[in-house]
Amino acid sequence: MKVLIVDDSALARGLIRRTIQENAAGRTIDFVEAMNGEEALARLHEGNIDLALVDWNMPVLDGLAFVKQVRGLHMELPIVMITAVSDEEKIHEACLAGVSEYLEKPIQGPDLWARIKGYVK
Amino acid sequence: MPDSPSSSAPSAEEIIASQTREIESLRENVLDHEDTLRHLESQHDVLESFCFGLEQEHEKARRALETTKTELQASYDKLRALSDEQDDILAHVKQGILTIGRELTINPGYSRITESMFERSPLAGIPFESLFVGDPSMRARIRRYVELCFAELYASPQVLERLNPAKECPFVVRRANGETTTKLFSFSFARIKQGRDEAARAPVTKLMVVVDDRTAEYELNRELARRTKEHAAKVEKAYRLVMLPPDVVRDFISEAAQAIDQIERDGVTHTPRAMQVAHSLKGNARALGLDDLATATHVVEEVLGLRETGEPFRAALANVKREVADGEQLFQRMVGVRAALRTSVEERAHGIETTLRNLVAREADGSDKQIDFEFATDLPKGLSPRLLLRIKNALVQLVRNAIAHGVERAPDRIEAGKSPSARIEVSIRQEGAMLVVQCRDDGRGIDTERLRAAAVARGQIARDAAEKLDDAAAMRLVFATGVSTQSTVDELSGRGVGMDVVKDSVESSGGEVSVTSEAQRYTLFVLRFPHEEGDTPHAPRVASNERLESGGGERTALP
């Protein structure tokens, strides 16, 4: 499967990638990375993305706007929002925009895996 | 010139020709009509077959209608049954179950218990969030959450469950009379979609809400937390006590008891003096690290300072007493704990000692009997646990009896010219191949006359036989089965609960029991057990009359 990781922090992208690699032993997973929502849309259009993990706060096009655009194009792929935002209303907003799952920062490996393992094939 | 015949009258030829034309024309007409007729006939045939078709169609339609009607009835019946079943479930289920429609109001079908949970009726038609009367911000959160649940989402049920703001929710119930109570409810929400198709993004038609009343569970947890805290405080106290030398604690406890007496006596009449005593008790408690006691004593001081010598004083002093009693109890237990660190036989002996000391403390507490308890032992090594258990059980009976029936109340003792404190002495010693267990009290002794009367009254022995018994034999009636049960006999004989059990237990292990007594002076029970349990007993010995000697073991007195 192909996983798209969208975060402006290389550190965060690396952590997410390693967490998935360590837990998804035996499965072949390709990673595609993007620094912001706009790049992510471009990667998405190149095709075959099965799962996207997206930061909320990013320059150019933030995570929420990205989700809205993806759903506007009727793309059904699961999108997991990873965010420092823990405000209930904000999370509602993300759900209404079409996220499949959310996870609060700081990223903890086991928590991250627990939230996304259902989507990793 | 002559008229032509044709102009004056038609010639026959002309007539014939004209008629022929007419005939021709008529024939054509006939032919035409025949054509028409044929056409009409064929039209008729077509119509006729069409009509037949129509009739058949009609018949088919009628039959189809019939079938549909039957099917409709069946569906209706099924629906009715389902609805009845649902009503049944809603009437009997023990959970609050309701559904919310897209207008965010409560639908008419909800479980019967729901109304009593919310103490509100009827619920149908009211906005769901308005149930949360106690908390406006909760109302807003619930509304937002319910709206979210109705939206088309990509998020899984697990995500929604995490966002549920009412998973565990203090819920204020406002009654008609204006009273409010707070319960603890747990709400869970399930999105119901149209049809059986569980398509992730199918529109949600209603939300099912399940409500559990967790109030009892919550209170249980709170009680548990309170007890845990209380327990932790006790452990803390025990820790402080264990760090102190036992003599210091012992002295402190007895000083504290005296101080409490004095405060109680002087609190109202000599308040300043009582305050001084309280102050010094507080200082000592603080010095030993017994902070709770220090705090409780401080309150007494304050209350006295405010001249609150009524109920507040009594309540404050009761707290001090409780603290001291707690400390004393802990200390007693620690005596047992310290003893448990010795060798195994000693350990068991102290197990017996601790049990008996606790028994004495418990039984004497609240009665107006004062008891000094002494315990002496030099248990040999290698005793079987079973034998030790027998000894312990027997002693529990003997000591309980001594407290209940042997020793007198303090005022009675004073009247009889004795010290107000009664004395119960227990010893376990080795004597050759026997273990000798003694229990002696300095109480009123056994009244053999009453014992005889009780045994006769119970039909244990004939009156003349009873009268012939000498005192030693009469005294053994205390072990008789009937005499040893229940209070009526107790009152008569003043002795006896469980004595038969003691005797049976000792004799079944090859031992023997004896009892001696002198009126107003003492009662002494002596039990002899063979050393090794199950061994044949050695030659029977004469019941021992000897007084308790202070054995080689340690002697301790209750503080």
Interface residues (C-beta under 8 A of the other chain):
Chain A: R71 E76 P78 I79 E88 E89 I91 H92 C95 L96 G98 V99 S100 E101 Y102 G118
Chain B: R141 R144 Y145 L148 A151 L153 Y154 A155 S156 V159 L160 L163 P165
